[in-house]
Amino acid sequence: MQYTYKILLHKEPEGGYNVSVPALQGCITYGEDIDEAITMAKDAIGLYIEELQSRGESAKFDCLR
């Protein structure tokens, strides 16, 4: 099953974008531009969920199906 998570893009004054995933506490990343930030967010979400699963935990599914 595939889920879609909301992300928040925060433009940084020095350039680039910080990205956070509200449903996944502590899941944050960075990209030089919006496209890279979105790509990095997808990677971070995948790694976050993979790490939870490796510890026998499940992700909070406060997301869209």
Summary of the structure (lengths in Angstrom):
residues: 65
radius of gyration: 12.2
end to end distance: 8.4
largest distance: 39.1
contacts: 158
relative contact order: 0.24
helix: 32%
strand: 22%
